[in-house]
Amino acid sequence: MKRESKQVRSADSPTDKRLYTLREAAAYLGRTEWGVRDLIWSREIPVVKGTSRRKNYIDIHDLEAYVTRNKTQY
């Protein structure tokens, strides 16, 4: 029998998308959509404006940088 292995995908993989919607970014961070909006409004996380200028996208690298900046040890 042949076992299938699960592939580990990194954020740098070309098959993964780089820009996340507000809902996807909230799920990634484990926060609500309004919590992510607060981070955007307080300039903690930058956004990429969509072509309609109404829709905002969040770069996965900015989400990872936010997590790194806010790590603490007790």
Number of C-alpha atoms within 10 A of each C-alpha: 3 4 5 6 6 6 6 6 10 9 12 11 10 9 9 10 11 14 17 18 16 19 14 14 20 18 13 13 15 11 12 14 17 12 13 21 15 13 14 14 12 10 10 16 17 17 19 14 12 10 8 7 8 7 12 16 18 21 18 17 13 15 19 13 13 16 11 10 10 7 7 6 3 2
